[in-house]
């Protein structure tokens, strides 16, 4: 067993969840044990009690209680697989922008950003393929769900990682997503203010449940969440093309918020099953017919100040193939947008 340690988060570390920081340094400690240590107050940050989801950053001091030696650890999870040449080429082709400080990718749907239980093929295991001459891997500073495609930013230096993480945390980053949804949101433009609380059933994985705005404070574990939305086109009452702008950044926020409106995102098997009503032809988030059952959610636009120079940066990513086919099926023109999308009419 080790003794009590006081570890300072390094200056080149990006802001991140406590459990992710902890696992990198103490892989012998399971997630369940870490959660128990946090509940008992054995793990603290700057002297205060924390949860495993608490975000920590450079300069903060983490109290580590006595831990088992690594030789006492349970069997390690499988090592991530190195990128296959084909994957490495596809990843390099997905790079939309690169400079000395950061990369911007158009992440394909179906590729997890980070590994989980039994998840060996993920972007985090392929970062060596994105070095482009540097000695170290780029760093993840935010994430997209596995089945969500689109714009993803990576830092190429420790200083850029810290700056980018602060930008994302401060809401200085504007993100716009496109989604095809079942039904038609009413009104055609608005703001969703439903809170979110974890509601995953056993074997179902992490899932969030919408909570009415006036019930958030009274619901244990619920967090405030805000999404702006705008209907761009519609196919009668059957489906609609919706632009989404997350003001907050909660887990599965856009997916859960569209369910709260009664219009689940097409292809969303977790949030938009057969129980979701769709008064047009087809059922729930599947929409029916010949449309792809992949998730129709794409991070299409991203703008923020450069992490070093501060100059305005703006990026756009084309629709993935399965969404482009759906847009063609309904006769929607992906470039036919009001500008700005969320500006004043």
N, C-alpha and C positions, 0 to 999 in steps of 0.2 A: 504493500500500500504506500502511496505517496503521502506527504504531509499537506497542510493547507498552503495554497499558492495564491499570489496576487499577481495576475498577468495584465500587462498594459497592451491594449490593441495597438498594433503598429501604425505608423503614420502613412504607410502605403496601402493600407487595407481599406477596401470600399465598405460603406455602410452595409450591414447584412444582418440576417436573423441570428440570434444568439445560438440556436441549435446547430446552424450550419457552421458557424465559427468554431463551436465546441467540437463537432464531429471531426473536423480536419485535424485538431490537435490531440483529441482523445478518442480514437476510433473504438477503443475497448468499451466505451460507455454507450449503452443502448439508449434509444429515444425515450423509452419508458422510464429508465432510471434517471435520466436527465430531468424529465418532467417531475418526478418525485422529489428530486433535490431542489428544484425551483419552488415547488409547493411548500417544502419545509423551510425555505429560506437559506438553504446551505450554499446555493449559488447566488451571488449578488453582483450587481454592477454599480460601481461608485457608491457602494454601501447600501444600495436600495434593493428591495425585493423585485424580482423580474419573472417573466414567463418565458417559455422557450421561443415564443414568437417575437419577443422584444428585439428591436433593432439596436445594434451597437455600432460604434464607429471609432475612428482614430483617437487615441488619448484616453479612452475610458478604461477603467480598471475593473477586471473581472475576478471575483473571489472564487477560487476552485477548492472544494473540500477534498479530504483524502479520497483518492481514487484507487481502484485495483490496478496492479501492474499489467502491462500489455500481455504478459504470458498467461494472465488469468482471464483474458478476453475470450468471448465466444468466437466461434468460427467466423472469420472475416467474410464479408460479402464478396461476390465475384468481382475481380478487377474489371473495370470498363474495357470494352474491346477497342483496340486502336482502329482508326478509320480505314476502311477499305479504300483502295485507290479510286474506285468509282465514287464513293462517298466524298472523298477529299476533293475530287474534281468538281462534283456537284456543289459542294460547299463553297469552293472558290468562285464558281460561276454565280453563286447567290449574292456575292458581295456587290453592293450598289455604290459604296463610297469607302474610300480609305485614305487616311493621312497618317502622320506620325503619332497621332494621339488616340484615334478611334477608328472603328469599322462600323458600317451599317449593312446589315444583311436583309434579304428578303427570305425569311425562314419558311421552308416548305411545311405544309400541313402534315401531321403525323410524326414529326420529329420532336421528341421531348427536349426541353432546354437543359434540364438537370436530371440525374438519375434518381430512381426511387427503388422500392423493393422489387427485386427481380428485373430491374430496368438496366440493361447493359449498353444498349445503343442509344446514345443521347448526345446532344451538342457538346456538353461538358467534356465528353470523352474524345471529341474530335477537334478540340481547339488547337492542337499542334499543327493541324492542316491550315490554320489561319495566321501563322506567325509572319509570313512574308518577309523573311530575312532577320527577324528579331530572335533573340535567344530564349525568350519566354513566351508563354501562351497569352493571348488576350484574355481579358477578364469580363465575366458577365456582370452587368450592372442593373438589369431588370429582366423580366421574363415574360413569355407568352405561354398560354396553355399548349399542351402537346398538339391538339387538333386545330389550333388557331394558326393561321399563316400570317406572314407579313413582316413589317419592319421591326428589327431587333438591333440594339446598339451594344457594342462591346468596346471596352477600353483597352488600349495597347500599352499603357503605362500605369504605374500605381497612382501617380498624381492625377491622371485623367480619370481613373476609376473613382477616386474620392470626389472629384469635381462633378462627374456625371451622376453619381449616386445622390449628391446633394441637390442637383437640378431636378432629378426625378422625384425626390422627396419633397421639394419645395413647390411642386406643381408648376414649375417654369417650363415644362414640356407640354406641348399641345399634341394630343393623339386623336386621330379620327379613324374609326373603323367602318367598314361596310359590312352589312349583314343582309341576308335574305331571310325573311321571317314568315311564319305561317299566319294567315289572316292579315288584318290591316289595323295598325295602331290608331286609336282615336284619343285625343285630337291628332292631327298630322304632325304636330310639332309640340314639344314640351320638355319638361324636366322630371325625371323619375327620382324620388327621394326615399324610396324604401330602404330601410336598414337591412343588414345581412347578419345571419347567425349560422354557425355550423350546425348541420342537420344530417350528416352522413350516417347511413345505416351500416351495420356490419357487412363487410364484403362489397360495399358500394363505393368505397373511396370517399375522399373529401367532397362534400356537397354543401351548398349554402341555401338557407331558406330565407325568402323575403319577409321582412317584418314591417308592418304599417308604420309610417313616420311617427305617429303619436304613441306608438307602443315600444319604440326603440329603447328609451330610458328604463322602462320597466322590464325589459327582456334581458336576462343574464347572458352576457357574451355577445350581445348584438352590437354592431358598429354602424355608425352613420355612413351612408353611401349616396352619391349623387351622379346621375348620368343625364346628359342632354341628348335628345334624339330628334331626328327629322326624317320624315318619309320623303324619299326622292321620286320614286315611281311605284306604281301598284298594278297588280293583275286582278282587277275586280276585288272581291273579298277573299280571294284565295291566298295571295302572297303579296309581299311588299319588299321593296329595296329601301333599307333604312341606313342612314348615317348615324353613328353613335360617337359621342364624345364623353369619355369618362372624366369626371371632375375629381373624384377620388379613385383610388386604385385597389379595391378589395378583390379577394379571390373570387373568380367566376362572376364578377360584378355584372358584366354586360349580359351574360347568359341568364343569370337569375333575374335581372331587372326586366328583360323582355318577357320572361314567364310571368312576372308580376303584372305586366300589361295584358297578359293573355295571348301573347304572340311569340311563342318560342322560336328560337333561331333554327332554321332548317338544318336537318341532320344532327341535331343535338339529342343524342340518345339518353344522356343523363338527366337533362332538364325538360325535354320536350317529348315524352313518350306518348303512347296511344291515349292516355288519359287527357291529353291536351286537346281541347275542342278547336276544330277548324271548320267554319261553316261553308267554306268553299269545297271544291273537289279535293279528295285526298284526306289524310288523317294527320293530325298533330304536326310535329316538326318534320315528318317525313315528306309531306306535301303530296305524296303519291306520284303516279306516272313514271316517266323515265328519268327523273332528276336524280342526281347523285345523293347518296345518304351520308356523305361526308359533311362535317360541320361547315356551315356557310358563314364564317366569321373571319375577317381579314383586316389586319392593321395596315391601312392603306396610306396614311399620311402621318408625318412626324415633323415637328418643328421645335427648335430650342436654340439657345445661344451656345456657340462652340465652347467646350470646357476650358480651353486655354486662351483663345483670342477674344472670345465673347461675341464674335460676329454672328448674325442670324443665320441659321442653317435650316433648310427645309428639304424633306425627302418624300418621294411617292413610290409606291410599289404596285405593279400591275396585279390584277386578280389572278389567283391560281386557276389551273385548268378547269377543275370541277365547278368553280363559281362562274368562270367565263362561259361555260356551257349553259348554266342556268340563266345567266343574263341574256344569252342569245335566244334561249327557249322563250323567254318572256318578252323579247324585243327591247330590252333595256340597254341604253348606251352608257357604258361605264364612264365615259369622258363628258357626258352631258350633265354637268353639275352647276348649281348656282354658286357663285363666288362672291364672298367667302361662304363656305357651307353653313357656318353658324353665325354669319353676320346678320345685320338688320335687314329686313325685307324692304 
